[in-house]
Amino acid sequence: MPTSPRMRAAAALVAAAAALGSGAGLIAAGLALTRDTPAVDAAAAARGAAGHAALCMGCHGVPGGPAPPLDAAGHAWRHSDAQLARIIALGIGEAGGKDAAMPGFAAQLGRNGIADQIAYLKSRWPAELRRRQAVLNPGGEAELRALLADPSRTLPGDCLPGPP
């Protein structure tokens, strides 16, 4: 049994990380289930739907296509709002350039358009997933934020290649 406070904290962190790594950690820990369902700005989601249709559906809307779905069947809800904004703005791989796994859309969308895209994504998630995703954002449980500060804990291994 660890005796020092630092050793006890490290042991607790390892146990929590193992629980989260199992995929059932959020449910088993009861985190996010006690929070209210975050509201989605309907006007922002409507604006985001138009941008999504124009920029995203060609890859994310094709069953078995080159990119994961962005609804409840996908894993976008496992990203914080800041991570989603970064992915949408900068893309994934090769600095978001033409050979990237996903190009960046900062120039096309701007800050407000990116926020609208995130609102649209959230409007497609059931309340349960919106509650779980909310704990990844500032104001979520401090312990969970600390565990998820490492992108390898919040992103599936094939989501963002290389260092963030």
HELIX and SHEET records of a PDB file:
HELIX    1   1 PRO A    5  GLY A   21  1                                  17    
HELIX    2   2 GLY A   25  ALA A   29  1                                   5    
HELIX    3   3 ALA A   42  LEU A   55  1                                  14    
HELIX    4   4 MET A   57  HIS A   60  1                                   4    
HELIX    5   5 ALA A   76  ARG A   78  5                                   3    
HELIX    6   6 ASP A   81  LEU A   90  1                                  10    
HELIX    7   7 GLU A   94  GLY A   96  5                                   3    
HELIX    8   8 ALA A  106  SER A  123  1                                  18    
HELIX    9   9 ALA A  127  ALA A  134  1                                   8    
HELIX   10  10 ALA A  142  LEU A  147  1                                   6    
HELIX   11  11 PRO A  151  THR A  154  1                                   4    
END                                                                             
